Amino acid sequence: MFPGDKRAQAWFTAYVGVPVSVLWPLGSILAEEPGMRVLYGGVLGLLGAAIGLALYALSGQRPPWARVLVLVVVFLVGLLAALVLGR
């Protein structure tokens, strides 16, 4: 499943990194105790990695503009979730 060439590795990293970096900080928004923040952050980070892997598998052969569009949508949905949960 892991890509062999450098360009595919960069796309793989972006697809896994963006959802993880968006979902992981939500743990501090959802919990007040420090231990629970770490737990929620870890669980949400794993969820983000799973979402990124699924999106990478589904959009593996798409043109670059479509891949960028998917990453932008994931980032905006995560930002919207953070804004809604932060209130």
C-alpha positions as CSV (number, residue, x, y, z in Angstrom):
1,M,0.0,0.0,0.0
2,F,2.9,2.4,0.6
3,P,4.0,4.2,-2.5
4,G,7.5,3.7,-4.0
5,D,8.3,7.0,-5.8
6,K,8.9,10.4,-4.2
7,R,5.9,12.1,-5.6
8,A,3.5,9.4,-4.4
9,Q,5.2,9.5,-1.0
10,A,4.6,13.3,-0.8
11,W,0.9,12.8,-1.6
12,F,0.6,10.0,0.9
13,T,2.2,12.2,3.6
14,A,-0.2,15.0,2.8
15,Y,-3.2,12.8,2.8
16,V,-2.3,11.4,6.2
17,G,-0.8,14.5,7.7
18,V,-3.6,17.0,7.0
19,P,-6.4,15.0,8.7
20,V,-4.2,14.1,11.7
21,S,-3.1,17.7,12.1
22,V,-6.7,18.9,12.0
23,L,-8.3,16.3,14.3
24,W,-5.5,15.9,16.9
25,P,-5.9,19.4,18.5
26,L,-9.6,18.8,18.9
27,G,-8.8,16.7,22.0
28,S,-7.9,19.9,23.9
29,I,-11.3,21.4,22.9
30,L,-13.3,18.4,24.0
31,A,-11.7,17.7,27.4
32,E,-10.7,19.7,30.4
33,E,-8.4,17.3,32.3
34,P,-4.9,17.0,30.9
35,G,-5.0,13.2,30.8
36,M,-8.2,13.1,28.8
37,R,-6.8,15.7,26.4
38,V,-4.0,13.3,25.6
39,L,-6.4,10.4,25.3
40,Y,-8.8,12.3,23.0
41,G,-5.9,13.7,21.0
42,G,-4.5,10.2,20.4
43,V,-7.8,8.7,19.4
44,L,-8.7,11.6,17.1
45,G,-5.2,11.5,15.6
46,L,-5.7,7.8,14.8
47,L,-9.1,8.6,13.4
48,G,-7.5,11.3,11.2
49,A,-4.8,8.8,10.0
50,A,-7.5,6.3,9.1
51,I,-9.5,8.9,7.2
52,G,-6.4,10.0,5.4
53,L,-5.5,6.5,4.4
54,A,-9.0,5.9,3.1
55,L,-9.0,9.2,1.1
56,Y,-5.6,8.3,-0.3
57,A,-6.8,4.9,-1.5
58,L,-9.9,6.4,-3.0
59,S,-8.3,9.2,-4.9
60,G,-5.0,7.6,-5.8
61,Q,-5.2,7.9,-9.6
62,R,-7.0,11.3,-9.8
63,P,-5.4,14.4,-11.3
64,P,-3.4,16.7,-9.0
65,W,-6.1,19.4,-8.9
66,A,-8.6,16.9,-7.6
67,R,-6.2,15.7,-4.9
68,V,-5.6,19.2,-3.8
69,L,-9.3,19.9,-3.7
70,V,-9.9,16.8,-1.5
71,L,-7.2,18.1,0.9
72,V,-8.6,21.6,1.0
73,V,-12.1,20.2,1.7
74,V,-10.7,18.0,4.6
75,F,-9.0,21.0,6.1
76,L,-12.0,23.2,5.8
77,V,-14.3,20.6,7.4
78,G,-11.9,20.2,10.2
79,L,-11.6,23.9,10.7
80,L,-15.4,24.2,10.7
81,A,-15.6,21.4,13.3
82,A,-13.1,23.1,15.5
83,L,-15.1,26.4,15.3
84,V,-18.4,24.7,16.2
85,L,-16.9,22.6,19.0
86,G,-15.0,25.5,20.4
87,R,-18.1,27.5,21.2
